[in-house]
C-alpha cells in the first residue's frame, strides 16, 4: 500500500510480483532522467522568457502493455481478501493453498514492465513528432514546437511557452493514456517546487526529509 497525495487516487494498494525470480532473455534496460538533468531542465524554465512548468503522469503506465511471453505467479489464498475471492470465484482454483496466476500484461516489479511501457510510449509519440533526445536520458523534445519535458518512469515535468503546445502534448497522450495533471507544477518526483516566474526563481525542497533521516539514524 502507498499514500500519494498528488495522485487522483491518494490511497493505493498495488499487487507486485517477485521480479528477482524472473529471467528475461532480452534487454530490459530503460534510460530515465536523473536528478542533474531534472535540475537543469527546471533552470531552463526560469531562464526562458514566458516559460512555465507543469506536471502530468500516466495512470497505470506499467499495466497496459502486452508481454511478449506470459509469466506466472502464485498467491496464498489466505492473504486474499474475502470480497476478492467472492468477486472472482477463486475457491475452485485453489491448489495446495495457492491460487496460480497467468500474467499476460505488465505488472509492478516485473523486470520487463518498464522497458515495454517506455518502448510503447516512444512508438505512440512518434506520429506526434515527440522523441527522446540522443544524449540526455529522459529528456524529450518536439521536432518543431518549443516544448520539452523530462520523463521519470511515468512522471512528466513539462517546460512550455505556449498553451497550445502544452495542449498538443496532452492531447497526444490522451489518445492512449489516462492522465493526472497539475498545472501549478508544485510537485515532481518527490520534489516540492515553489515557482516565482516574475523573479525567475524556483525553490526545491523535500518536506520531512531531515526529520526522516534523523529518525533513521537515531540522531538527536
C-alpha positions as CSV (number, residue, x, y, z in Angstrom):
1,X,0.0,0.0,0.0
2,X,1.1,3.6,-0.6
3,X,0.0,7.2,0.0
4,X,0.2,9.5,-3.0
5,X,-1.3,12.9,-2.1
6,X,-0.6,14.4,-5.5
7,X,-2.3,11.5,-7.3
8,X,-6.0,11.2,-8.2
9,X,-6.2,8.0,-6.1
10,X,-4.4,9.1,-2.9
11,X,-4.6,5.8,-1.1
12,X,-3.3,3.0,-3.3
13,X,-2.8,-0.8,-2.9
14,X,-0.8,-2.4,-5.6
15,X,-0.1,-6.1,-6.3
16,X,3.5,-6.8,-7.2
17,X,5.4,-9.9,-8.4
18,X,8.8,-11.3,-7.4
19,X,10.8,-9.8,-10.3
20,X,14.0,-11.1,-8.7
21,X,12.9,-14.6,-9.7
22,X,12.3,-13.8,-13.4
23,X,14.9,-14.2,-16.0
24,X,14.2,-12.2,-19.2
25,X,16.0,-13.4,-22.4
26,X,16.1,-9.9,-23.9
27,X,17.3,-6.4,-23.0
28,X,15.1,-4.8,-20.3
29,X,17.2,-1.7,-19.6
30,X,15.5,1.8,-19.8
31,X,17.1,5.2,-19.6
32,X,15.4,7.7,-17.3
33,X,16.2,11.2,-16.2
34,X,18.3,11.5,-13.1
35,X,18.5,14.5,-10.7
36,X,21.1,16.5,-12.7
37,X,19.1,16.8,-15.9
38,X,15.9,17.5,-13.9
39,X,17.5,20.4,-12.2
40,X,18.9,21.7,-15.4
41,X,15.5,21.4,-17.0
42,X,13.9,23.4,-14.1
43,X,16.6,26.0,-14.5
44,X,15.8,26.3,-18.2
45,X,12.2,27.1,-17.3
46,X,13.1,30.1,-15.2
47,X,15.8,31.2,-17.7
48,X,13.4,31.2,-20.7
49,X,11.1,34.2,-21.2
50,X,7.4,33.4,-20.8
51,X,8.2,29.7,-20.0
52,X,6.2,27.8,-17.4
53,X,6.3,24.3,-15.9
54,X,3.5,21.8,-15.2
55,X,3.3,18.2,-14.3
56,X,1.4,15.2,-15.6
57,X,1.6,11.5,-15.1
58,X,0.1,8.5,-16.8
59,X,-2.2,6.4,-14.7
60,X,-1.4,2.6,-14.7
61,X,1.6,3.2,-17.0
62,X,3.1,-0.2,-16.4
63,X,-0.2,-2.1,-16.7
64,X,-1.4,-1.5,-20.2
65,X,1.2,-3.4,-22.2
66,X,1.2,-6.9,-23.5
67,X,4.1,-9.2,-22.6
68,X,6.0,-10.9,-25.4
69,X,5.5,-14.1,-23.5
70,X,3.5,-14.8,-20.3
71,X,4.8,-15.0,-16.8
72,X,3.4,-16.9,-13.8
73,X,3.0,-16.3,-10.1
74,X,1.0,-17.7,-7.2
75,X,-0.7,-16.2,-4.2
76,X,-1.6,-17.9,-0.9
77,X,-5.4,-18.0,-0.7
78,X,-5.0,-16.9,3.0
79,X,-3.8,-13.4,2.1
80,X,-6.5,-12.7,-0.5
81,X,-9.5,-10.6,0.9
82,X,-12.8,-12.4,1.1
83,X,-14.5,-9.9,-1.2
84,X,-11.9,-10.6,-3.9
85,X,-12.3,-14.3,-3.5
86,X,-16.1,-14.0,-3.9
87,X,-15.9,-11.5,-6.8
88,X,-13.7,-13.7,-8.9
89,X,-14.9,-17.1,-7.6
90,X,-11.3,-18.2,-6.6
91,X,-12.0,-21.1,-4.3
92,X,-12.4,-23.6,-7.1
93,X,-9.0,-22.6,-8.4
94,X,-7.1,-23.2,-5.1
95,X,-4.5,-25.9,-5.2
96,X,-2.3,-26.7,-2.1
97,X,-3.5,-23.4,-0.5
98,X,-2.4,-21.3,-3.5
99,X,-4.0,-19.7,-6.5
100,X,-1.9,-19.8,-9.6
101,X,-1.9,-16.8,-11.9
102,X,-1.1,-16.3,-15.6
103,X,0.3,-12.8,-16.2
104,X,-0.2,-11.5,-19.8
105,X,0.2,-7.8,-19.2
106,X,2.6,-5.5,-17.3
107,X,2.7,-5.6,-13.5
108,X,4.6,-3.8,-10.9
109,X,8.0,-5.4,-10.2
110,X,8.1,-7.3,-13.5
111,X,11.6,-6.5,-14.7
112,X,10.5,-6.1,-18.3
113,X,7.5,-3.9,-17.5
114,X,9.4,-0.6,-17.6
115,X,11.1,-1.3,-20.9
116,X,7.8,-2.4,-22.5
117,X,6.0,0.7,-21.3
118,X,8.8,3.0,-22.4
119,X,9.0,1.4,-25.9
120,X,5.3,1.7,-26.3
121,X,5.4,5.4,-25.3
122,X,8.1,6.0,-27.9
123,X,6.1,4.3,-30.6
124,X,2.9,6.1,-29.6
125,X,4.6,9.5,-29.6
126,X,6.4,9.1,-33.0
127,X,3.4,10.3,-35.2
128,X,3.1,13.4,-33.0
129,X,6.7,14.3,-33.6
130,X,7.9,13.9,-30.0
131,X,11.1,11.9,-29.4
132,X,13.7,11.3,-26.7
133,X,17.0,13.3,-27.2
134,X,20.0,11.3,-28.3
135,X,22.5,12.2,-25.5
136,X,20.4,13.2,-22.4
137,X,18.5,10.2,-21.0
138,X,14.9,11.1,-20.0
139,X,14.8,14.4,-21.9
140,X,12.2,14.7,-24.7
141,X,11.6,17.4,-27.3
142,X,9.3,18.1,-30.3
143,X,10.6,18.5,-33.8
144,X,9.1,22.0,-34.3
145,X,7.3,23.1,-31.1
146,X,9.0,25.0,-28.3
147,X,8.2,22.4,-25.7
148,X,10.3,19.8,-23.8
149,X,9.8,17.5,-20.8
150,X,11.8,15.2,-18.6
151,X,10.3,11.8,-18.1
152,X,11.0,9.7,-15.0
153,X,9.0,6.4,-15.2
154,X,5.5,7.9,-15.7
155,X,6.1,11.4,-14.4
156,X,6.3,14.2,-17.0
157,X,7.9,17.5,-16.0
158,X,7.0,19.9,-18.8
159,X,8.6,23.1,-19.9
160,X,6.4,25.2,-22.3
161,X,6.0,28.8,-23.5
162,X,2.6,28.5,-25.4
163,X,-0.6,27.0,-24.0
164,X,-1.4,25.5,-27.4
165,X,1.9,23.5,-27.3
166,X,1.0,22.1,-23.8
167,X,-2.5,21.2,-25.1
168,X,-0.9,19.4,-28.1
169,X,1.2,17.3,-25.8
170,X,-1.7,16.4,-23.5
171,X,-4.0,15.6,-26.5
172,X,-1.3,13.3,-27.9
173,X,-1.1,11.5,-24.6
174,X,-4.9,11.3,-24.1
175,X,-5.3,9.3,-27.3
176,X,-3.9,6.3,-25.5
177,X,-3.5,7.1,-21.7
178,X,-5.4,8.4,-18.7
179,X,-3.7,11.4,-17.1
180,X,-3.4,13.3,-13.8
181,X,-2.4,16.9,-14.3
182,X,-1.0,19.6,-12.0
183,X,-0.8,23.0,-13.9
184,X,0.9,24.6,-10.9
185,X,3.9,22.3,-11.2
186,X,4.3,22.2,-7.5
187,X,5.5,18.6,-7.3
188,X,7.8,16.5,-9.3
189,X,9.5,13.2,-8.4
190,X,9.2,13.9,-4.7
191,X,10.5,17.4,-5.0
192,X,8.3,20.3,-3.8
193,X,8.7,23.2,-6.2
194,X,8.0,26.9,-5.4
195,X,7.9,28.9,-8.6
196,X,8.3,32.7,-8.8
197,X,8.2,33.4,-12.5
198,X,8.4,37.2,-12.3
199,X,11.6,36.9,-10.2
200,X,12.9,33.9,-12.3
201,X,13.4,31.6,-9.3
202,X,12.3,28.2,-8.2
203,X,13.0,26.7,-4.8
204,X,13.3,22.9,-4.4
205,X,12.6,21.1,-1.2
206,X,11.7,17.7,0.2
207,X,9.3,18.1,3.1
208,X,10.1,16.0,6.1
209,X,13.4,14.8,4.6
210,X,15.7,15.9,7.5
211,X,13.3,14.6,10.2
212,X,13.1,11.2,8.4
213,X,16.9,10.9,8.2
214,X,17.4,11.9,11.8
215,X,14.9,9.2,12.9
216,X,16.6,6.7,10.6
217,X,20.0,7.1,12.2
218,X,18.6,7.7,15.7
219,X,20.3,11.1,15.8
220,X,19.2,13.6,18.5
